Amino acid sequence: MARRYRKYTLTFKKQAVARMKMCDSTKTLAKELDIQRRLLYRWRDELEGRLPRDPEEVNPAVVGQLRQEIVRLKGALADEAVKARFFSDALQRVEARRRSSKESGATPSTTKSEQ
């Protein structure tokens, strides 16, 4: 069977996706509309703003937003890493003091936590 290439209007795509959301079988709907089922899913993804699978179809504005989000998340991760390092170092210093005070026979300045 030869492939047919047709251009569908935005209105047709929106109506097809709306019907797809309400119907029980996308296969039946695709047959009724005489289109491939995966085309319905592609239209749905495009209309809902999901990223397409084909890298050539990527919207540059969406890529820019995602890059900004990555930069923001990397900064937040770096802040959390600094905090974790600070608390790790502080815990090591407390444990070192505790060990040294036990060796000297003096009472510890901090109490041992129950685990």
Z-matrix of the N, CA and C atoms (Angstrom, degrees):
N
C 1 1.452
C 2 1.530 1 109.02
N 3 1.287 2 117.32 1 129.34
C 4 1.458 3 122.78 2 -179.40
C 5 1.527 4 109.99 3 -74.63
N 6 1.309 5 115.45 4 143.61
C 7 1.464 6 119.64 5 178.26
C 8 1.506 7 110.43 6 -77.83
N 9 1.310 8 114.08 7 140.06
C 10 1.462 9 119.32 8 176.09
C 11 1.520 10 107.84 9 -110.38
N 12 1.294 11 115.93 10 129.95
C 13 1.455 12 120.84 11 177.53
C 14 1.514 13 108.18 12 -106.21
N 15 1.320 14 113.94 13 119.57
C 16 1.463 15 118.88 14 178.41
C 17 1.516 16 108.88 15 -127.54
N 18 1.284 17 115.01 16 149.70
C 19 1.458 18 120.45 17 175.71
C 20 1.519 19 107.65 18 -101.79
N 21 1.331 20 115.72 19 125.84
C 22 1.457 21 121.23 20 -178.50
C 23 1.518 22 109.72 21 -103.82
N 24 1.300 23 115.80 22 145.44
C 25 1.466 24 120.25 23 179.65
C 26 1.522 25 109.36 24 -75.28
N 27 1.311 26 115.25 25 158.82
C 28 1.458 27 121.02 26 177.83
C 29 1.528 28 110.39 27 -61.98
N 30 1.306 29 117.09 28 -37.67
C 31 1.466 30 121.36 29 178.51
C 32 1.525 31 110.50 30 -61.75
N 33 1.321 32 116.80 31 -44.69
C 34 1.464 33 120.86 32 178.65
C 35 1.530 34 110.53 33 -61.54
N 36 1.340 35 116.28 34 -44.07
C 37 1.466 36 120.25 35 179.93
C 38 1.530 37 110.93 36 -61.23
N 39 1.345 38 116.30 37 -44.84
C 40 1.469 39 120.01 38 -179.78
C 41 1.522 40 111.38 39 -62.57
N 42 1.333 41 116.64 40 -42.31
C 43 1.460 42 120.41 41 179.50
C 44 1.527 43 110.71 42 -65.63
N 45 1.321 44 116.64 43 -41.42
C 46 1.462 45 120.66 44 179.44
C 47 1.530 46 110.77 45 -63.40
N 48 1.323 47 117.43 46 -42.96
C 49 1.476 48 121.22 47 179.51
C 50 1.528 49 110.01 48 -66.85
N 51 1.323 50 117.87 49 -39.74
C 52 1.469 51 120.59 50 177.63
C 53 1.529 52 110.19 51 -61.70
N 54 1.313 53 116.68 52 -43.06
C 55 1.471 54 119.94 53 178.12
C 56 1.521 55 110.55 54 -66.58
N 57 1.316 56 117.04 55 -36.12
C 58 1.466 57 121.39 56 179.69
C 59 1.523 58 110.79 57 -61.70
N 60 1.326 59 116.25 58 -39.39
C 61 1.467 60 120.44 59 -179.60
C 62 1.516 61 112.44 60 -67.14
N 63 1.323 62 116.63 61 -26.31
C 64 1.465 63 120.37 62 -177.21
C 65 1.524 64 113.01 63 -97.57
N 66 1.324 65 118.29 64 -15.93
C 67 1.468 66 119.20 65 -174.08
C 68 1.525 67 111.07 66 -88.92
N 69 1.326 68 115.06 67 162.85
C 70 1.457 69 121.27 68 -179.92
C 71 1.524 70 111.99 69 -86.18
N 72 1.324 71 117.16 70 -28.66
C 73 1.463 72 120.86 71 -175.14
C 74 1.528 73 110.64 72 -133.06
N 75 1.324 74 114.76 73 114.34
C 76 1.465 75 118.54 74 176.92
C 77 1.521 76 110.53 75 -70.10
N 78 1.321 77 116.11 76 -27.71
C 79 1.464 78 120.16 77 178.41
C 80 1.530 79 110.52 78 -63.09
N 81 1.329 80 115.97 79 -44.87
C 82 1.464 81 120.80 80 178.81
C 83 1.524 82 110.70 81 -64.92
N 84 1.321 83 116.72 82 -42.81
C 85 1.461 84 120.85 83 179.66
C 86 1.532 85 110.39 84 -62.57
N 87 1.332 86 116.45 85 -43.25
C 88 1.461 87 120.09 86 179.93
C 89 1.526 88 110.62 87 -61.64
N 90 1.329 89 116.85 88 -40.63
C 91 1.467 90 119.67 89 177.53
C 92 1.524 91 110.80 90 -64.08
N 93 1.327 92 115.11 91 -42.46
C 94 1.466 93 119.88 92 -179.52
C 95 1.524 94 111.44 93 -62.10
N 96 1.332 95 116.66 94 -39.86
C 97 1.459 96 121.17 95 -179.10
C 98 1.530 97 112.29 96 -85.46
N 99 1.330 98 116.27 97 -6.86
C 100 1.458 99 123.21 98 -178.67
C 101 1.531 100 111.39 99 59.06
N 102 1.341 101 113.88 100 49.89
C 103 1.471 102 120.73 101 176.30
C 104 1.524 103 107.82 102 -136.48
N 105 1.314 104 115.77 103 166.46
C 106 1.459 105 119.92 104 176.62
C 107 1.527 106 109.44 105 -76.79
N 108 1.319 107 115.13 106 144.68
C 109 1.459 108 120.55 107 -177.87
C 110 1.533 109 111.57 108 -61.28
N 111 1.322 110 116.28 109 -40.13
C 112 1.473 111 118.18 110 -178.23
C 113 1.525 112 112.05 111 -64.28
N 114 1.336 113 116.66 112 -23.75
C 115 1.460 114 120.47 113 176.54
C 116 1.531 115 110.46 114 -65.09
N 117 1.325 116 116.34 115 -37.53
C 118 1.473 117 119.69 116 176.53
C 119 1.526 118 110.71 117 -60.82
N 120 1.326 119 116.53 118 -43.73
C 121 1.467 120 120.28 119 179.73
C 122 1.533 121 111.40 120 -66.78
N 123 1.325 122 116.72 121 -38.23
C 124 1.463 123 119.66 122 178.08
C 125 1.529 124 110.28 123 -63.08
N 126 1.348 125 116.54 124 -44.97
C 127 1.471 126 120.07 125 178.76
C 128 1.517 127 110.63 126 -62.15
N 129 1.324 128 116.62 127 -42.41
C 130 1.466 129 120.14 128 179.13
C 131 1.527 130 110.08 129 -59.04
N 132 1.324 131 116.96 130 -47.23
C 133 1.458 132 121.36 131 -179.45
C 134 1.521 133 111.38 132 -62.48
N 135 1.324 134 116.94 133 -41.89
C 136 1.467 135 120.43 134 179.24
C 137 1.524 136 111.12 135 -64.49
N 138 1.319 137 116.40 136 -43.55
C 139 1.467 138 120.21 137 -177.45
C 140 1.530 139 112.26 138 -71.27
N 141 1.325 140 117.00 139 -27.31
C 142 1.465 141 120.73 140 179.30
C 143 1.523 142 112.29 141 -91.02
N 144 1.324 143 117.05 142 0.10
C 145 1.462 144 120.59 143 175.29
C 146 1.511 145 114.52 144 81.51
N 147 1.323 146 118.09 145 15.62
C 148 1.466 147 120.55 146 176.70
C 149 1.516 148 109.23 147 -75.37
N 150 1.317 149 115.05 148 153.82
C 151 1.460 150 118.95 149 179.81
C 152 1.519 151 110.27 150 -72.86
N 153 1.321 152 117.47 151 135.78
C 154 1.458 153 120.24 152 176.21
C 155 1.522 154 110.89 153 -71.29
N 156 1.303 155 117.39 154 158.87
C 157 1.459 156 121.93 155 -179.66
C 158 1.522 157 111.55 156 -76.94
N 159 1.307 158 117.57 157 -29.84
C 160 1.452 159 121.94 158 -178.44
C 161 1.527 160 109.27 159 -80.34
N 162 1.334 161 118.35 160 118.78
C 163 1.471 162 120.13 161 -177.42
C 164 1.525 163 113.72 162 -59.23
N 165 1.317 164 118.05 163 -24.62
C 166 1.460 165 120.24 164 -179.67
C 167 1.529 166 111.59 165 -73.08
N 168 1.346 167 116.87 166 -17.43
C 169 1.456 168 120.65 167 -177.88
C 170 1.532 169 112.49 168 -94.90
N 171 1.316 170 117.82 169 6.24
C 172 1.457 171 121.93 170 -175.72
C 173 1.522 172 110.66 171 -70.15
N 174 1.320 173 115.84 172 134.25
C 175 1.453 174 122.77 173 179.21
C 176 1.532 175 108.82 174 -80.25
N 177 1.331 176 119.16 175 122.46
C 178 1.471 177 121.34 176 -178.37
C 179 1.531 178 113.28 177 -59.53
N 180 1.321 179 117.80 178 -33.05
C 181 1.470 180 119.99 179 179.62
C 182 1.531 181 110.22 180 -65.23
N 183 1.322 182 116.31 181 -40.13
C 184 1.467 183 120.34 182 179.14
C 185 1.519 184 109.97 183 -66.72
N 186 1.322 185 116.86 184 -40.24
C 187 1.463 186 120.91 185 178.74
C 188 1.527 187 109.82 186 -61.58
N 189 1.323 188 116.89 187 -42.24
C 190 1.465 189 120.70 188 178.57
C 191 1.519 190 112.00 189 -61.86
N 192 1.319 191 116.83 190 -43.12
C 193 1.466 192 120.59 191 178.13
C 194 1.520 193 110.97 192 -63.32
N 195 1.323 194 116.39 193 -41.90
C 196 1.459 195 119.92 194 179.95
C 197 1.528 196 111.74 195 -66.35
N 198 1.333 197 116.02 196 -37.09
C 199 1.473 198 118.70 197 177.33
C 200 1.525 199 111.08 198 -64.95
N 201 1.332 200 116.98 199 -40.52
C 202 1.466 201 120.49 200 176.91
C 203 1.527 202 110.65 201 -61.77
N 204 1.320 203 116.54 202 -40.41
C 205 1.459 204 121.14 203 178.72
C 206 1.525 205 110.58 204 -64.80
N 207 1.329 206 117.10 205 -39.10
C 208 1.465 207 120.85 206 178.08
C 209 1.525 208 110.42 207 -63.07
N 210 1.325 209 116.88 208 -43.77
C 211 1.466 210 121.04 209 179.10
C 212 1.532 211 109.81 210 -61.64
N 213 1.336 212 116.59 211 -43.76
C 214 1.466 213 120.36 212 179.59
C 215 1.530 214 110.93 213 -62.75
N 216 1.313 215 116.92 214 -43.16
C 217 1.462 216 120.85 215 -179.04
C 218 1.524 217 111.76 216 -68.95
N 219 1.335 218 117.07 217 -36.59
C 220 1.463 219 119.68 218 176.74
C 221 1.528 220 110.68 219 -63.61
N 222 1.330 221 116.60 220 -39.24
C 223 1.463 222 120.27 221 177.08
C 224 1.523 223 111.52 222 -64.14
N 225 1.326 224 116.59 223 -43.05
C 226 1.464 225 120.49 224 178.75
C 227 1.524 226 110.31 225 -64.31
N 228 1.326 227 116.99 226 -39.53
C 229 1.458 228 121.00 227 178.39
C 230 1.527 229 110.83 228 -64.00
N 231 1.319 230 116.87 229 -41.33
C 232 1.468 231 120.97 230 178.62
C 233 1.527 232 110.17 231 -63.09
N 234 1.334 233 117.71 232 -41.81
C 235 1.470 234 121.12 233 177.60
C 236 1.518 235 111.00 234 -60.50
N 237 1.340 236 115.86 235 -43.39
C 238 1.470 237 119.75 236 -179.98
C 239 1.524 238 110.96 237 -66.40
N 240 1.333 239 117.32 238 -35.65
C 241 1.464 240 120.75 239 178.41
C 242 1.527 241 110.45 240 -65.44
N 243 1.334 242 117.19 241 -39.53
C 244 1.471 243 121.19 242 177.60
C 245 1.523 244 109.97 243 -63.37
N 246 1.327 245 116.49 244 -44.15
C 247 1.471 246 120.11 245 178.56
C 248 1.525 247 111.06 246 -62.40
N 249 1.319 248 116.87 247 -43.59
C 250 1.471 249 120.54 248 -179.51
C 251 1.520 250 110.25 249 -62.71
N 252 1.320 251 116.98 250 -42.07
C 253 1.470 252 121.18 251 178.83
C 254 1.533 253 110.40 252 -63.77
N 255 1.321 254 117.33 253 -41.67
C 256 1.463 255 121.34 254 178.57
C 257 1.527 256 110.94 255 -59.45
N 258 1.332 257 116.38 256 -48.83
C 259 1.458 258 119.85 257 -177.93
C 260 1.530 259 111.66 258 -69.38
N 261 1.320 260 117.38 259 -33.67
C 262 1.459 261 120.46 260 176.65
C 263 1.528 262 110.42 261 -64.28
N 264 1.329 263 116.31 262 -45.45
C 265 1.469 264 120.39 263 177.72
C 266 1.519 265 111.18 264 -63.47
N 267 1.321 266 117.44 265 -42.15
C 268 1.464 267 121.02 266 179.28
C 269 1.526 268 110.55 267 -62.08
N 270 1.316 269 117.36 268 -42.35
C 271 1.456 270 121.08 269 178.75
C 272 1.526 271 110.94 270 -63.53
N 273 1.314 272 117.16 271 -40.68
C 274 1.469 273 119.87 272 177.81
C 275 1.523 274 111.46 273 -63.17
N 276 1.340 275 117.13 274 -39.54
C 277 1.466 276 119.88 275 178.60
C 278 1.525 277 111.38 276 -65.82
N 279 1.326 278 117.05 277 -40.44
C 280 1.468 279 120.60 278 179.00
C 281 1.523 280 110.01 279 -64.90
N 282 1.340 281 116.48 280 -43.79
C 283 1.463 282 119.69 281 179.11
C 284 1.522 283 111.02 282 -64.49
N 285 1.323 284 117.65 283 -37.27
C 286 1.468 285 121.01 284 178.49
C 287 1.527 286 110.25 285 -64.95
N 288 1.321 287 117.95 286 -42.44
C 289 1.475 288 121.18 287 177.02
C 290 1.516 289 111.00 288 -62.57
N 291 1.324 290 115.09 289 -41.09
C 292 1.461 291 119.93 290 -179.31
C 293 1.530 292 110.08 291 -63.16
N 294 1.334 293 116.83 292 -43.33
C 295 1.467 294 120.53 293 178.71
C 296 1.520 295 111.23 294 -63.73
N 297 1.325 296 116.54 295 -43.38
C 298 1.464 297 119.00 296 -177.31
C 299 1.521 298 111.13 297 -68.82
N 300 1.341 299 117.72 298 -34.05
C 301 1.464 300 118.61 299 179.87
C 302 1.525 301 111.06 300 -74.99
N 303 1.313 302 118.77 301 -29.31
C 304 1.473 303 121.66 302 176.21
C 305 1.519 304 110.24 303 -68.75
N 306 1.329 305 116.92 304 -38.41
C 307 1.462 306 121.19 305 179.86
C 308 1.517 307 111.46 306 -66.79
N 309 1.309 308 117.84 307 -33.03
C 310 1.460 309 120.57 308 -177.56
C 311 1.521 310 111.87 309 -81.73
N 312 1.336 311 116.75 310 -12.54
C 313 1.449 312 119.80 311 179.38
C 314 1.526 313 113.28 312 88.23
N 315 1.313 314 117.21 313 -1.99
C 316 1.459 315 120.61 314 -179.66
C 317 1.532 316 109.19 315 -81.51
N 318 1.346 317 115.95 316 164.25
C 319 1.468 318 119.51 317 178.03
C 320 1.518 319 108.59 318 -74.43
N 321 1.322 320 117.00 319 139.55
C 322 1.472 321 119.68 320 -178.67
C 323 1.529 322 111.90 321 -68.65
N 324 1.328 323 114.80 322 148.01
C 325 1.452 324 119.62 323 -179.55
C 326 1.518 325 111.23 324 -78.48
N 327 1.334 326 116.76 325 -21.22
C 328 1.459 327 120.23 326 176.92
C 329 1.530 328 108.38 327 -123.30
N 330 1.310 329 114.32 328 153.30
C 331 1.466 330 118.09 329 179.76
C 332 1.508 331 109.91 330 -91.34
N 333 1.309 332 115.70 331 148.54
C 334 1.455 333 120.55 332 179.35
C 335 1.516 334 108.76 333 -76.17
N 336 1.323 335 117.25 334 131.96
C 337 1.449 336 119.94 335 -178.80
C 338 1.515 337 110.46 336 -78.38
N 339 1.325 338 115.99 337 149.11
C 340 1.460 339 122.13 338 177.74
C 341 1.516 340 108.06 339 -78.98
N 342 1.330 341 117.42 340 136.45
C 343 1.463 342 120.04 341 178.39
C 344 1.490 343 110.84 342 -123.37
